[in-house]
Amino acid sequence: MAAGRRDEYAAAYLKQSRTALIALVILGAIAAIYLARDFLIPVVFAFFIALTFRPTVRRLARYNFPPWAAATGFVVILVLAGLVAAYLASGPITGWIAD
């Protein structure tokens, strides 16, 4: 009977240890993501952009358009759109700062 109780205690101890280790791993992963956010935010943003434009690049590839040219075109269009948006927003922002 004593050996059976010892096995029960050992099983309960192992379960608690496993739960504590899982919690520590989760907390460690959250801390690592928090500390690496300056690197991860642009990487995740680039991944989402690639995921968004991949179907269009594939469609253009069917018409013998090189994938690198399509990707370059999308990057140029996105940069130009960002610059135009910044230029258009600069007037109202300057007015707000002046007020």
N, CA, C and O atoms as CSV, one atom per row, in Angstrom:
chain,resi,resn,atom,element,x,y,z
A,1,MET,N,N,0.813,-1.192,0.000
A,1,MET,CA,C,0.000,0.000,0.000
A,1,MET,C,C,0.859,1.259,0.000
A,1,MET,O,O,0.484,2.250,-0.627
A,2,ALA,N,N,1.997,1.248,0.683
A,2,ALA,CA,C,2.864,2.426,0.767
A,2,ALA,C,C,3.474,2.740,-0.596
A,2,ALA,O,O,3.656,3.905,-0.952
A,3,ALA,N,N,3.788,1.693,-1.352
A,3,ALA,CA,C,4.381,1.916,-2.677
A,3,ALA,C,C,3.360,2.547,-3.622
A,3,ALA,O,O,3.718,3.356,-4.478
A,4,GLY,N,N,2.097,2.178,-3.466
A,4,GLY,CA,C,1.046,2.749,-4.302
A,4,GLY,C,C,0.858,4.237,-4.039
A,4,GLY,O,O,0.649,5.025,-4.962
A,5,ARG,N,N,0.938,4.611,-2.752
A,5,ARG,CA,C,0.806,6.028,-2.405
A,5,ARG,C,C,1.991,6.825,-2.921
A,5,ARG,O,O,1.846,7.957,-3.383
A,6,ARG,N,N,3.161,6.218,-2.835
A,6,ARG,CA,C,4.366,6.885,-3.316
A,6,ARG,C,C,4.256,7.141,-4.821
A,6,ARG,O,O,4.662,8.197,-5.306
A,7,ASP,N,N,3.715,6.189,-5.543
A,7,ASP,CA,C,3.534,6.358,-6.985
A,7,ASP,C,C,2.514,7.459,-7.283
A,7,ASP,O,O,2.675,8.226,-8.233
A,8,GLU,N,N,1.462,7.526,-6.459
A,8,GLU,CA,C,0.467,8.577,-6.649
A,8,GLU,C,C,1.078,9.961,-6.407
A,8,GLU,O,O,0.840,10.899,-7.167
A,9,TYR,N,N,1.872,10.070,-5.332
A,9,TYR,CA,C,2.533,11.339,-5.040
A,9,TYR,C,C,3.515,11.707,-6.149
A,9,TYR,O,O,3.607,12.870,-6.541
A,10,ALA,N,N,4.240,10.727,-6.647
A,10,ALA,CA,C,5.202,10.985,-7.724
A,10,ALA,C,C,4.485,11.433,-8.992
A,10,ALA,O,O,4.952,12.338,-9.684
A,11,ALA,N,N,3.357,10.805,-9.297
A,11,ALA,CA,C,2.588,11.193,-10.484
A,11,ALA,C,C,2.040,12.614,-10.321
A,11,ALA,O,O,2.077,13.406,-11.263
A,12,ALA,N,N,1.530,12.936,-9.125
A,12,ALA,CA,C,1.012,14.282,-8.883
A,12,ALA,C,C,2.139,15.315,-8.960
A,12,ALA,O,O,1.946,16.405,-9.497
A,13,TYR,N,N,3.313,14.972,-8.424
A,13,TYR,CA,C,4.467,15.865,-8.474
A,13,TYR,C,C,4.904,16.103,-9.922
A,13,TYR,O,O,5.204,17.234,-10.304
A,14,LEU,N,N,4.938,15.048,-10.714
A,14,LEU,CA,C,5.322,15.197,-12.118
A,14,LEU,C,C,4.319,16.060,-12.883
A,14,LEU,O,O,4.705,16.861,-13.733
A,15,LYS,N,N,3.040,15.894,-12.580
A,15,LYS,CA,C,2.015,16.696,-13.258
A,15,LYS,C,C,2.161,18.169,-12.889
A,15,LYS,O,O,2.063,19.036,-13.757
A,16,GLN,N,N,2.394,18.460,-11.606
A,16,GLN,CA,C,2.588,19.840,-11.177
A,16,GLN,C,C,3.859,20.431,-11.780
A,16,GLN,O,O,3.881,21.593,-12.184
A,17,SER,N,N,4.910,19.627,-11.839
A,17,SER,CA,C,6.159,20.098,-12.432
A,17,SER,C,C,5.975,20.409,-13.912
A,17,SER,O,O,6.472,21.423,-14.403
A,18,ARG,N,N,5.266,19.545,-14.617
A,18,ARG,CA,C,5.016,19.764,-16.038
A,18,ARG,C,C,4.195,21.028,-16.253
A,18,ARG,O,O,4.474,21.799,-17.171
A,19,THR,N,N,3.186,21.247,-15.414
A,19,THR,CA,C,2.366,22.443,-15.517
A,19,THR,C,C,3.199,23.702,-15.261
A,19,THR,O,O,3.063,24.697,-15.973
A,20,ALA,N,N,4.056,23.653,-14.246
A,20,ALA,CA,C,4.908,24.796,-13.935
A,20,ALA,C,C,5.891,25.064,-15.078
A,20,ALA,O,O,6.129,26.223,-15.420
A,21,LEU,N,N,6.458,24.026,-15.666
A,21,LEU,CA,C,7.391,24.204,-16.772
A,21,LEU,C,C,6.697,24.782,-18.005
A,21,LEU,O,O,7.261,25.633,-18.693
A,22,ILE,N,N,5.496,24.332,-18.280
A,22,ILE,CA,C,4.736,24.880,-19.406
A,22,ILE,C,C,4.453,26.357,-19.174
A,22,ILE,O,O,4.575,27.162,-20.098
A,23,ALA,N,N,4.079,26.720,-17.958
A,23,ALA,CA,C,3.819,28.125,-17.638
A,23,ALA,C,C,5.093,28.952,-17.803
A,23,ALA,O,O,5.044,30.059,-18.338
A,24,LEU,N,N,6.234,28.426,-17.347
A,24,LEU,CA,C,7.495,29.148,-17.499
A,24,LEU,C,C,7.891,29.305,-18.965
A,24,LEU,O,O,8.401,30.353,-19.360
A,25,VAL,N,N,7.662,28.283,-19.765
A,25,VAL,CA,C,7.969,28.377,-21.196
A,25,VAL,C,C,7.089,29.431,-21.864
A,25,VAL,O,O,7.566,30.209,-22.690
A,26,ILE,N,N,5.811,29.457,-21.508
A,26,ILE,CA,C,4.909,30.459,-22.077
A,26,ILE,C,C,5.344,31.867,-21.665
A,26,ILE,O,O,5.395,32.769,-22.502
A,27,LEU,N,N,5.654,32.057,-20.399
A,27,LEU,CA,C,6.122,33.362,-19.939
A,27,LEU,C,C,7.439,33.754,-20.605
A,27,LEU,O,O,7.640,34.918,-20.953
A,28,GLY,N,N,8.331,32.788,-20.779
A,28,GLY,CA,C,9.599,33.060,-21.455
A,28,GLY,C,C,9.391,33.440,-22.910
A,28,GLY,O,O,10.066,34.333,-23.423
A,29,ALA,N,N,8.459,32.769,-23.579
A,29,ALA,CA,C,8.177,33.098,-24.980
A,29,ALA,C,C,7.589,34.505,-25.091
A,29,ALA,O,O,7.950,35.260,-25.994
A,30,ILE,N,N,6.691,34.855,-24.184
A,30,ILE,CA,C,6.112,36.199,-24.189
A,30,ILE,C,C,7.201,37.243,-23.940
A,30,ILE,O,O,7.230,38.279,-24.605
A,31,ALA,N,N,8.085,36.980,-22.996
A,31,ALA,CA,C,9.174,37.917,-22.711
A,31,ALA,C,C,10.119,38.040,-23.906
A,31,ALA,O,O,10.570,39.141,-24.224
A,32,ALA,N,N,10.422,36.926,-24.568
A,32,ALA,CA,C,11.305,36.970,-25.739
A,32,ALA,C,C,10.670,37.759,-26.875
A,32,ALA,O,O,11.346,38.539,-27.546
A,33,ILE,N,N,9.379,37.561,-27.092
A,33,ILE,CA,C,8.681,38.320,-28.136
A,33,ILE,C,C,8.668,39.803,-27.777
A,33,ILE,O,O,8.854,40.650,-28.651
A,34,TYR,N,N,8.453,40.123,-26.518
A,34,TYR,CA,C,8.437,41.524,-26.085
A,34,TYR,C,C,9.806,42.168,-26.303
A,34,TYR,O,O,9.893,43.297,-26.786
A,35,LEU,N,N,10.862,41.461,-25.953
A,35,LEU,CA,C,12.202,42.027,-26.102
A,35,LEU,C,C,12.640,42.106,-27.560
A,35,LEU,O,O,13.463,42.952,-27.909
A,36,ALA,N,N,12.102,41.238,-28.416
A,36,ALA,CA,C,12.482,41.214,-29.826
A,36,ALA,C,C,11.496,41.965,-30.697
A,36,ALA,O,O,11.524,41.813,-31.918
A,37,ARG,N,N,10.626,42.768,-30.110
A,37,ARG,CA,C,9.577,43.421,-30.886
A,37,ARG,C,C,10.135,44.367,-31.940
A,37,ARG,O,O,9.528,44.518,-33.000
A,38,ASP,N,N,11.277,45.010,-31.681
A,38,ASP,CA,C,11.856,45.913,-32.673
A,38,ASP,C,C,12.264,45.166,-33.933
A,38,ASP,O,O,12.270,45.740,-35.022
A,39,PHE,N,N,12.598,43.908,-33.794
A,39,PHE,CA,C,12.943,43.079,-34.951
A,39,PHE,C,C,11.711,42.388,-35.526
A,39,PHE,O,O,11.563,42.290,-36.745
A,40,LEU,N,N,10.839,41.914,-34.662
A,40,LEU,CA,C,9.717,41.093,-35.113
A,40,LEU,C,C,8.607,41.881,-35.810
A,40,LEU,O,O,7.960,41.348,-36.712
A,41,ILE,N,N,8.374,43.116,-35.423
A,41,ILE,CA,C,7.289,43.878,-36.037
A,41,ILE,C,C,7.522,44.065,-37.538
A,41,ILE,O,O,6.605,43.803,-38.315
A,42,PRO,N,N,8.700,44.504,-37.982
A,42,PRO,CA,C,8.905,44.608,-39.436
A,42,PRO,C,C,8.875,43.253,-40.146
A,42,PRO,O,O,8.402,43.157,-41.278
A,43,VAL,N,N,9.371,42.220,-39.493
A,43,VAL,CA,C,9.367,40.893,-40.113
A,43,VAL,C,C,7.938,40.394,-40.296
A,43,VAL,O,O,7.597,39.870,-41.357
A,44,VAL,N,N,7.109,40.550,-39.284
A,44,VAL,CA,C,5.714,40.113,-39.381
A,44,VAL,C,C,4.971,40.960,-40.416
A,44,VAL,O,O,4.155,40.436,-41.174
A,45,PHE,N,N,5.248,42.259,-40.451
A,45,PHE,CA,C,4.616,43.137,-41.440
A,45,PHE,C,C,5.017,42.718,-42.854
A,45,PHE,O,O,4.175,42.677,-43.751
A,46,ALA,N,N,6.295,42.408,-43.056
A,46,ALA,CA,C,6.752,41.944,-44.375
A,46,ALA,C,C,6.108,40.612,-44.746
A,46,ALA,O,O,5.773,40.385,-45.909
A,47,PHE,N,N,5.937,39.736,-43.767
A,47,PHE,CA,C,5.282,38.461,-44.028
A,47,PHE,C,C,3.842,38.668,-44.485
A,47,PHE,O,O,3.385,38.013,-45.422
A,48,PHE,N,N,3.128,39.574,-43.827
A,48,PHE,CA,C,1.738,39.838,-44.215
A,48,PHE,C,C,1.656,40.472,-45.601
A,48,PHE,O,O,0.749,40.162,-46.373
A,49,ILE,N,N,2.595,41.355,-45.915
A,49,ILE,CA,C,2.614,41.942,-47.256
A,49,ILE,C,C,2.871,40.861,-48.300
A,49,ILE,O,O,2.198,40.818,-49.330
A,50,ALA,N,N,3.849,39.984,-48.037
A,50,ALA,CA,C,4.137,38.897,-48.975
A,50,ALA,C,C,2.934,37.975,-49.127
A,50,ALA,O,O,2.622,37.527,-50.230
A,51,LEU,N,N,2.268,37.697,-48.026
A,51,LEU,CA,C,1.088,36.839,-48.066
A,51,LEU,C,C,-0.042,37.490,-48.866
A,51,LEU,O,O,-0.792,36.806,-49.562
A,52,THR,N,N,-0.154,38.793,-48.761
A,52,THR,CA,C,-1.211,39.510,-49.463
A,52,THR,C,C,-0.983,39.537,-50.971
A,52,THR,O,O,-1.923,39.334,-51.740
A,53,PHE,N,N,0.237,39.783,-51.396
A,53,PHE,CA,C,0.519,39.958,-52.813
A,53,PHE,C,C,0.936,38.678,-53.529
A,53,PHE,O,O,1.114,38.700,-54.747
A,54,ARG,N,N,1.095,37.591,-52.834
A,54,ARG,CA,C,1.526,36.347,-53.471
A,54,ARG,C,C,0.565,35.860,-54.558
A,54,ARG,O,O,1.034,35.444,-55.617
A,55,PRO,N,N,-0.740,35.889,-54.354
A,55,PRO,CA,C,-1.630,35.446,-55.437
A,55,PRO,C,C,-1.488,36.288,-56.708
A,55,PRO,O,O,-1.560,35.756,-57.816
A,56,THR,N,N,-1.289,37.586,-56.551
A,56,THR,CA,C,-1.124,38.445,-57.724
A,56,THR,C,C,0.185,38.145,-58.437
A,56,THR,O,O,0.235,38.149,-59.667
A,57,VAL,N,N,1.238,37.886,-57.685
A,57,VAL,CA,C,2.524,37.538,-58.298
A,57,VAL,C,C,2.393,36.225,-59.061
A,57,VAL,O,O,2.929,36.100,-60.163
A,58,ARG,N,N,1.701,35.259,-58.505
A,58,ARG,CA,C,1.482,33.986,-59.207
A,58,ARG,C,C,0.682,34.201,-60.490
A,58,ARG,O,O,0.995,33.614,-61.526
A,59,ARG,N,N,-0.338,35.031,-60.421
A,59,ARG,CA,C,-1.156,35.290,-61.602
A,59,ARG,C,C,-0.323,35.967,-62.689
A,59,ARG,O,O,-0.448,35.631,-63.867
A,60,LEU,N,N,0.521,36.916,-62.300
A,60,LEU,CA,C,1.384,37.567,-63.275
A,60,LEU,C,C,2.427,36.603,-63.830
A,60,LEU,O,O,2.834,36.732,-64.984
A,61,ALA,N,N,2.862,35.639,-63.023
A,61,ALA,CA,C,3.843,34.657,-63.487
A,61,ALA,C,C,3.251,33.769,-64.578
A,61,ALA,O,O,3.978,33.285,-65.445
A,62,ARG,N,N,1.939,33.552,-64.541
A,62,ARG,CA,C,1.297,32.765,-65.601
A,62,ARG,C,C,1.408,33.460,-66.961
A,62,ARG,O,O,1.392,32.805,-68.003
A,63,TYR,N,N,1.520,34.781,-66.940
A,63,TYR,CA,C,1.656,35.547,-68.175
A,63,TYR,C,C,3.128,35.856,-68.478
A,63,TYR,O,O,3.429,36.832,-69.166
A,64,ASN,N,N,4.034,35.033,-67.970
A,64,ASN,CA,C,5.484,35.146,-68.193
A,64,ASN,C,C,6.057,36.471,-67.690
A,64,ASN,O,O,7.003,36.999,-68.274
A,65,PHE,N,N,5.494,37.003,-66.620
A,65,PHE,CA,C,6.023,38.199,-65.972
A,65,PHE,C,C,6.915,37.723,-64.840
A,65,PHE,O,O,6.444,36.972,-63.986
A,66,PRO,N,N,8.197,38.127,-64.788
A,66,PRO,CA,C,9.109,37.609,-63.758
A,66,PRO,C,C,8.639,37.971,-62.337
A,66,PRO,O,O,8.242,39.107,-62.080
A,67,PRO,N,N,8.687,37.006,-61.433
A,67,PRO,CA,C,8.245,37.289,-60.048
A,67,PRO,C,C,9.036,38.408,-59.376
A,67,PRO,O,O,8.470,39.183,-58.605
A,68,TRP,N,N,10.343,38.504,-59.657
A,68,TRP,CA,C,11.132,39.561,-59.031
A,68,TRP,C,C,10.673,40.935,-59.520
A,68,TRP,O,O,10.696,41.901,-58.757
A,69,ALA,N,N,10.259,41.029,-60.782
A,69,ALA,CA,C,9.786,42.306,-61.306
A,69,ALA,C,C,8.443,42.672,-60.671
A,69,ALA,O,O,8.206,43.836,-60.346
A,70,ALA,N,N,7.577,41.696,-60.499
A,70,ALA,CA,C,6.291,41.962,-59.856
A,70,ALA,C,C,6.500,42.412,-58.410
A,70,ALA,O,O,5.858,43.358,-57.955
A,71,ALA,N,N,7.386,41.743,-57.699
A,71,ALA,CA,C,7.657,42.114,-56.307
A,71,ALA,C,C,8.266,43.511,-56.235
A,71,ALA,O,O,7.904,44.307,-55.369
A,72,THR,N,N,9.185,43.804,-57.141
A,72,THR,CA,C,9.786,45.136,-57.165
A,72,THR,C,C,8.729,46.196,-57.464
A,72,THR,O,O,8.720,47.262,-56.850
A,73,GLY,N,N,7.850,45.901,-58.399
A,73,GLY,CA,C,6.777,46.839,-58.724
A,73,GLY,C,C,5.866,47.096,-57.537
A,73,GLY,O,O,5.482,48.237,-57.280
A,74,PHE,N,N,5.520,46.036,-56.811
A,74,PHE,CA,C,4.662,46.215,-55.638
A,74,PHE,C,C,5.362,47.051,-54.574
A,74,PHE,O,O,4.732,47.898,-53.940
A,75,VAL,N,N,6.652,46.825,-54.371
A,75,VAL,CA,C,7.394,47.602,-53.373
A,75,VAL,C,C,7.432,49.072,-53.785
A,75,VAL,O,O,7.228,49.958,-52.955
A,76,VAL,N,N,7.690,49.327,-55.049
A,76,VAL,CA,C,7.727,50.711,-55.529
A,76,VAL,C,C,6.360,51.366,-55.351
A,76,VAL,O,O,6.275,52.511,-54.908
A,77,ILE,N,N,5.304,50.656,-55.688
A,77,ILE,CA,C,3.956,51.209,-55.537
A,77,ILE,C,C,3.634,51.491,-54.067
A,77,ILE,O,O,3.061,52.532,-53.746
A,78,LEU,N,N,4.000,50.565,-53.176
A,78,LEU,CA,C,3.730,50.785,-51.751
A,78,LEU,C,C,4.523,51.957,-51.195
A,78,LEU,O,O,3.992,52.747,-50.414
A,79,VAL,N,N,5.791,52.081,-51.589
A,79,VAL,CA,C,6.607,53.202,-51.113
A,79,VAL,C,C,6.042,54.518,-51.633
A,79,VAL,O,O,5.921,55.485,-50.882
A,80,LEU,N,N,5.698,54.555,-52.912
A,80,LEU,CA,C,5.120,55.777,-53.474
A,80,LEU,C,C,3.794,56.131,-52.800
A,80,LEU,O,O,3.532,57.303,-52.533
A,81,ALA,N,N,2.962,55.135,-52.525
A,81,ALA,CA,C,1.693,55.387,-51.836
A,81,ALA,C,C,1.944,55.949,-50.434
A,81,ALA,O,O,1.238,56.855,-49.990
A,82,GLY,N,N,2.939,55.415,-49.746
A,82,GLY,CA,C,3.277,55.933,-48.416
A,82,GLY,C,C,3.789,57.361,-48.473
A,82,GLY,O,O,3.445,58.182,-47.624
A,83,LEU,N,N,4.613,57.661,-49.474
A,83,LEU,CA,C,5.125,59.024,-49.613
A,83,LEU,C,C,4.008,60.010,-49.964
A,83,LEU,O,O,3.964,61.117,-49.426
A,84,VAL,N,N,3.119,59.615,-50.851
A,84,VAL,CA,C,1.992,60.485,-51.208
A,84,VAL,C,C,1.093,60.704,-49.990
A,84,VAL,O,O,0.645,61.825,-49.748
A,85,ALA,N,N,0.829,59.660,-49.234
A,85,ALA,CA,C,0.001,59.797,-48.033
A,85,ALA,C,C,0.663,60.723,-47.016
A,85,ALA,O,O,-0.012,61.545,-46.396
A,86,ALA,N,N,1.968,60.597,-46.842
A,86,ALA,CA,C,2.678,61.474,-45.910
A,86,ALA,C,C,2.645,62.915,-46.392
A,86,ALA,O,O,2.471,63.832,-45.589
A,87,TYR,N,N,2.811,63.125,-47.695
A,87,TYR,CA,C,2.766,64.481,-48.246
A,87,TYR,C,C,1.379,65.095,-48.069
A,87,TYR,O,O,1.255,66.254,-47.672
A,88,LEU,N,N,0.346,64.323,-48.363
A,88,LEU,CA,C,-1.015,64.840,-48.229
A,88,LEU,C,C,-1.389,65.110,-46.772
A,88,LEU,O,O,-2.182,66.007,-46.485
A,89,ALA,N,N,-0.822,64.338,-45.864
A,89,ALA,CA,C,-1.133,64.533,-44.444
A,89,ALA,C,C,-0.285,65.628,-43.818
A,89,ALA,O,O,-0.604,66.093,-42.724
A,90,SER,N,N,0.785,66.054,-44.476
A,90,SER,CA,C,1.679,67.039,-43.868
A,90,SER,C,C,1.006,68.400,-43.702
A,90,SER,O,O,1.281,69.104,-42.730
A,91,GLY,N,N,0.129,68.783,-44.632
A,91,GLY,CA,C,-0.550,70.075,-44.507
A,91,GLY,C,C,-1.435,70.156,-43.270
A,91,GLY,O,O,-1.258,71.060,-42.453
A,92,PRO,N,N,-2.382,69.234,-43.111
A,92,PRO,CA,C,-3.220,69.286,-41.897
A,92,PRO,C,C,-2.422,69.130,-40.602
A,92,PRO,O,O,-2.734,69.766,-39.595
A,93,ILE,N,N,-1.409,68.298,-40.631
A,93,ILE,CA,C,-0.604,68.103,-39.404
A,93,ILE,C,C,0.130,69.394,-39.046
A,93,ILE,O,O,0.216,69.762,-37.874
A,94,THR,N,N,0.656,70.077,-40.059
A,94,THR,CA,C,1.337,71.357,-39.802
A,94,THR,C,C,0.345,72.374,-39.232
A,94,THR,O,O,0.690,73.148,-38.339
A,95,GLY,N,N,-0.883,72.369,-39.748
A,95,GLY,CA,C,-1.904,73.265,-39.207
A,95,GLY,C,C,-2.251,72.950,-37.770
A,95,GLY,O,O,-2.437,73.856,-36.959
A,96,TRP,N,N,-2.338,71.676,-37.450
A,96,TRP,CA,C,-2.637,71.284,-36.071
A,96,TRP,C,C,-1.516,71.710,-35.127
A,96,TRP,O,O,-1.766,72.171,-34.014
A,97,ILE,N,N,-0.277,71.549,-35.590
A,97,ILE,CA,C,0.856,71.923,-34.732
A,97,ILE,C,C,0.875,73.439,-34.530
A,97,ILE,O,O,1.173,73.923,-33.438
A,98,ALA,N,N,0.555,74.182,-35.589
A,98,ALA,CA,C,0.547,75.637,-35.486
A,98,ALA,C,C,-0.529,76.123,-34.523
A,98,ALA,O,O,-0.339,77.118,-33.824
A,99,ASP,N,N,-1.652,75.424,-34.489
A,99,ASP,CA,C,-2.740,75.830,-33.590
A,99,ASP,C,C,-2.377,75.462,-32.160
A,99,ASP,O,O,-3.155,75.715,-31.240
